[in-house]
Amino acid sequence: MSQLAAISRWGLYTPAVLRWSVTLTGVALAAFWVGLKTQDRVRQETFTRLLRFLLAAMALVFIYRGLLGGTPSH
């Protein structure tokens, strides 16, 4: 709670940031619930293949961003 108070005092939590935080927390909890309900229905091979694909895609994105010299500009 002290961290939340300090960050709020420094002005890092704007109303827009708080809205996004609440919204994305709800999305994360819903995704977690869906994962719990479907975990026994997915074969281990399928899960492993999907996980490897996602990790490879993330690696390519990170390599691409690293070669460009950082984060994209806004």
Backbone as CSV, one residue per row, in Angstrom:
resi,resn,N_x,N_y,N_z,CA_x,CA_y,CA_z,C_x,C_y,C_z
1,MET,0.820,-1.192,0.000,0.000,0.000,0.000,0.862,1.254,0.000
2,SER,2.013,1.195,0.666,2.874,2.376,0.713,3.418,2.696,-0.671
3,GLN,3.701,1.659,-1.462,4.174,1.907,-2.821,3.082,2.561,-3.657
4,LEU,1.871,2.086,-3.516,0.746,2.672,-4.244,0.574,4.135,-3.874
5,ALA,0.677,4.439,-2.593,0.553,5.830,-2.143,1.685,6.684,-2.698
6,ALA,2.905,6.168,-2.674,4.046,6.939,-3.170,3.930,7.192,-4.666
7,ILE,3.582,6.170,-5.414,3.457,6.331,-6.864,2.325,7.297,-7.189
8,SER,1.247,7.223,-6.443,0.143,8.160,-6.654,0.579,9.589,-6.347
9,ARG,1.330,9.738,-5.294,1.789,11.077,-4.904,2.726,11.676,-5.946
10,TRP,3.526,10.841,-6.583,4.449,11.320,-7.615,3.735,11.636,-8.925
11,GLY,2.461,11.326,-9.010,1.695,11.643,-10.211,1.837,10.624,-11.324
12,LEU,2.318,9.430,-10.998,2.491,8.410,-12.024,1.197,7.669,-12.331
13,TYR,0.254,7.703,-11.402,-1.050,7.098,-11.633,-2.034,8.178,-12.033
14,THR,-2.267,8.261,-13.316,-3.274,9.189,-13.822,-4.600,8.427,-13.931
15,PRO,-5.698,9.131,-14.102,-6.972,8.419,-14.285,-6.935,7.447,-15.469
16,ALA,-6.259,7.827,-16.542,-6.166,6.928,-17.704,-5.390,5.660,-17.356
17,VAL,-4.295,5.801,-16.620,-3.500,4.636,-16.221,-4.317,3.732,-15.307
18,LEU,-5.050,4.301,-14.394,-5.884,3.496,-13.497,-6.984,2.756,-14.255
19,ARG,-7.597,3.418,-15.245,-8.621,2.748,-16.054,-8.020,1.555,-16.788
20,TRP,-6.852,1.772,-17.417,-6.179,0.682,-18.122,-5.820,-0.441,-17.159
21,SER,-5.344,-0.102,-15.984,-4.954,-1.116,-14.999,-6.142,-1.971,-14.588
22,VAL,-7.254,-1.341,-14.289,-8.451,-2.082,-13.879,-8.959,-2.947,-15.031
23,THR,-8.996,-2.388,-16.227,-9.477,-3.130,-17.393,-8.600,-4.343,-17.670
24,LEU,-7.289,-4.138,-17.704,-6.388,-5.239,-18.027,-6.304,-6.270,-16.907
25,THR,-6.533,-5.857,-15.678,-6.605,-6.825,-14.585,-7.809,-7.735,-14.783
26,GLY,-8.928,-7.155,-15.187,-10.112,-7.965,-15.484,-9.870,-8.929,-16.633
27,VAL,-9.193,-8.466,-17.678,-8.869,-9.332,-18.818,-7.958,-10.476,-18.368
28,ALA,-6.951,-10.166,-17.561,-6.025,-11.196,-17.080,-6.747,-12.237,-16.228
29,LEU,-7.635,-11.795,-15.359,-8.387,-12.738,-14.526,-9.316,-13.611,-15.371
30,ALA,-9.941,-13.027,-16.386,-10.805,-13.805,-17.276,-9.986,-14.835,-18.052
31,ALA,-8.820,-14.442,-18.544,-7.956,-15.376,-19.271,-7.478,-16.502,-18.358
32,PHE,-7.164,-16.172,-17.119,-6.756,-17.188,-16.145,-7.882,-18.185,-15.913
33,TRP,-9.093,-17.699,-15.769,-10.254,-18.561,-15.553,-10.473,-19.478,-16.756
34,VAL,-10.380,-18.917,-17.978,-10.538,-19.727,-19.189,-9.444,-20.795,-19.242
35,GLY,-8.220,-20.425,-18.888,-7.130,-21.390,-18.872,-7.377,-22.531,-17.903
36,LEU,-7.897,-22.217,-16.738,-8.210,-23.271,-15.763,-9.281,-24.221,-16.288
37,LYS,-10.262,-23.675,-16.991,-11.357,-24.497,-17.496,-10.936,-25.362,-18.680
38,THR,-9.937,-24.937,-19.447,-9.559,-25.660,-20.661,-8.270,-26.460,-20.531
39,GLN,-7.566,-26.369,-19.426,-6.251,-27.001,-19.335,-6.296,-28.520,-19.485
40,ASP,-7.343,-29.159,-19.058,-7.430,-30.613,-19.170,-7.905,-31.072,-20.546
41,ARG,-8.352,-30.158,-21.369,-8.880,-30.524,-22.685,-7.834,-30.432,-23.791
42,VAL,-6.708,-29.792,-23.527,-5.672,-29.601,-24.542,-4.596,-30.664,-24.356
43,ARG,-4.249,-31.359,-25.447,-3.193,-32.363,-25.370,-1.852,-31.695,-25.093
44,GLN,-0.974,-32.403,-24.421,0.340,-31.872,-24.064,1.134,-31.485,-25.309
45,GLU,1.060,-32.292,-26.364,1.775,-31.995,-27.613,1.306,-30.679,-28.208
46,THR,0.012,-30.473,-28.231,-0.547,-29.241,-28.789,-0.111,-28.038,-27.971
47,PHE,-0.162,-28.161,-26.666,0.256,-27.069,-25.795,1.731,-26.736,-26.009
48,THR,2.576,-27.767,-26.067,4.011,-27.550,-26.254,4.289,-26.888,-27.596
49,ARG,3.623,-27.338,-28.645,3.816,-26.757,-29.978,3.395,-25.285,-29.993
50,LEU,2.260,-24.971,-29.389,1.783,-23.593,-29.330,2.727,-22.719,-28.515
51,LEU,3.186,-23.239,-27.389,4.103,-22.479,-26.541,5.414,-22.197,-27.264
52,ARG,5.958,-23.180,-27.962,7.201,-22.970,-28.719,7.009,-21.933,-29.814
53,PHE,5.870,-21.988,-30.489,5.590,-21.002,-31.535,5.536,-19.592,-30.953
54,LEU,4.824,-19.434,-29.839,4.716,-18.112,-29.217,6.069,-17.602,-28.731
55,LEU,6.881,-18.483,-28.138,8.209,-18.078,-27.679,9.109,-17.696,-28.847
56,ALA,9.033,-18.441,-29.952,9.829,-18.108,-31.132,9.395,-16.768,-31.717
57,ALA,8.082,-16.524,-31.759,7.587,-15.246,-32.274,8.060,-14.091,-31.400
58,MET,8.008,-14.282,-30.086,8.490,-13.236,-29.177,9.984,-13.004,-29.362
59,ALA,10.747,-14.078,-29.535,12.187,-13.944,-29.738,12.477,-13.146,-31.001
60,LEU,11.747,-13.420,-32.070,11.950,-12.673,-33.313,11.630,-11.194,-33.139
61,VAL,10.571,-10.900,-32.418,10.218,-9.498,-32.165,11.312,-8.816,-31.360
62,PHE,11.819,-9.478,-30.333,12.872,-8.879,-29.499,14.164,-8.695,-30.282
63,ILE,14.514,-9.659,-31.125,15.712,-9.525,-31.952,15.542,-8.364,-32.916
64,TYR,14.396,-8.281,-33.556,14.119,-7.188,-34.490,14.227,-5.835,-33.793
65,ARG,13.601,-5.723,-32.623,13.665,-4.458,-31.878,15.081,-4.159,-31.422
66,GLY,15.823,-5.184,-31.052,17.205,-4.988,-30.636,18.081,-4.500,-31.769
67,LEU,17.846,-5.021,-32.956,18.631,-4.596,-34.111,18.285,-3.175,-34.538
68,LEU,17.063,-2.760,-34.288,16.664,-1.392,-34.628,17.117,-0.392,-33.580
69,GLY,17.607,-0.872,-32.468,18.164,0.031,-31.471,17.220,0.455,-30.377
70,GLY,16.260,-0.347,-30.040,15.425,0.003,-28.900,13.953,-0.095,-29.173
71,THR,13.210,0.684,-28.413,11.760,0.639,-28.489,11.264,1.509,-29.638
72,PRO,10.100,1.183,-30.163,9.547,2.017,-31.229,9.149,3.391,-30.708
73,SER,9.269,4.380,-31.565,8.891,5.739,-31.153,7.385,5.906,-31.255
74,HIS,6.863,6.799,-30.442,5.409,7.048,-30.418,5.108,8.275,-31.205
